[in-house]
Amino acid sequence: MQLKNKVALVTGGSQGIGREISLKLASMGANVAICSIPEAGEDVASEIKKMSLNSKAYITDVSNSEETKKLIENVVSDFGGLDILINNAGITRDGLAIRMSEDDFDKVIAVNLKGVFNCSQAAAKVFMKNESSAIVNLSSVIGLHGNAGQANYAASKAGVIGLTKTFAKELAKRTIRVNAVAPGFIKTAMTDALKDNVKETILDQIPLSRLGTTKEVASLVGFLASDMSSYITGQVVVIDGGLFI
Ligand SMILES: NC(=O)c1ccc[n+]([C@@H]2O[C@H](COP(=O)([O-])OP(=O)(O)OC[C@H]3O[C@@H](n4cnc5c(N)ncnc54)[C@H](O)[C@@H]3O)[C@@H](O)[C@H]2O)c1
């Protein structure tokens, strides 16, 4: 129970990796707020409440800074504080760069990159009053290596790494640790949407010969969110089955 009495906020906690992270942090003892759009993720909050913990689901668009500030205020007032922020909300709008629309570029940057900035800025103001706090950002191996058809996504996830290192440097003196995880291909709705031939090509390249699971990513995030990683900050931890050894 390394997170007993802690309050965590997981953005995009209604499904996929974010859902699993929310349940993992709860299993470690944390009270968990989640936010998503268009649905709040009430079923995840109900599941956590069954574990005799506090949980609440909020509808919030992380790309909107006013909504994000209000979210942090509401979480602090509903839970009595905030100790952990997991910036997990993310989207894709894939297409070759040469044909990518301005809207598809802007939307992905707004959610995946500006969303991380909005939530981190608002949460950091609360974290200043804590003894210790942690932010974990969901980047991607695509942010480290690029990928054909994902210029917007790759740029957003590379940007998340820049934000991670900058927030880590600015907040370390207040004992706020900021790290990122960079998953490879994880079995979720995002990867289920890939065409079969693309999936086969990806599997051929992964030394562990399978996609990762949301549970495996959640375990890593749980480690980085807790005092088990108390001397780790500003790092990007790759979890990709050996794809980019
Ligand atoms: N699935 C993978 O293989 C993989 C690999 C690397 C990184 N990631 C990253 O992990 C994170 C989760 O991915 P996933 O596969 O679980 O995705 P998903 O599509 O299953 O879930 C995304 C979540 O984000 C929420 N969301 C989307 N836009 C939002 C917004 N504007 N405001 C608030 N919430 C919003 C959705 O409601 C949902 O809860 C993303 O940041 C993704 O880029 C995923």
The ligand as a Gaussian input file, in Angstrom:
#p B3LYP/6-31G(d) Opt

LIG

0 1
 N       -1.837000       2.049000     -26.942000
 C       -0.539000       2.136000     -27.211000
 O        0.051000       1.240000     -27.821000
 C        0.250000       3.328000     -26.741000
 C        1.624000       3.366000     -26.982000
 C        2.367000       4.461000     -26.553000
 C        1.753000       5.484000     -25.882000
 N        0.409000       5.451000     -25.661000
 C       -0.189000       6.585000     -24.966000
 O       -0.860000       6.134000     -23.804000
 C       -1.992000       6.970000     -23.549000
 C       -3.255000       6.121000     -23.447000
 O       -3.417000       5.411000     -24.665000
 P       -4.613000       4.363000     -24.898000
 O       -4.159000       3.434000     -25.941000
 O       -5.085000       3.815000     -23.594000
 O       -5.723000       5.333000     -25.543000
 P       -7.313000       5.248000     -25.559000
 O       -7.746000       5.874000     -26.841000
 O       -7.785000       3.857000     -25.250000
 O       -7.726000       6.189000     -24.326000
 C       -7.469000       7.577000     -24.371000
 C       -8.129000       8.249000     -23.185000
 O       -7.898000       9.668000     -23.309000
 C       -9.136000      10.349000     -23.158000
 N       -9.101000      11.604000     -23.896000
 C       -8.964000      11.798000     -25.231000
 N       -8.976000      13.125000     -25.515000
 C       -9.128000      13.776000     -24.331000
 C       -9.199000      15.130000     -23.948000
 N       -9.131000      16.121000     -24.875000
 N       -9.355000      15.444000     -22.651000
 C       -9.436000      14.451000     -21.714000
 N       -9.364000      13.154000     -21.994000
 C       -9.211000      12.812000     -23.303000
 C      -10.192000       9.385000     -23.680000
 O      -11.467000       9.704000     -23.148000
 C       -9.654000       8.057000     -23.128000
 O      -10.043000       7.929000     -21.783000
 C       -2.036000       7.989000     -24.699000
 O       -1.394000       9.174000     -24.283000
 C       -1.240000       7.298000     -25.790000
 O       -0.701000       8.216000     -26.697000
 C       -0.364000       4.404000     -26.078000

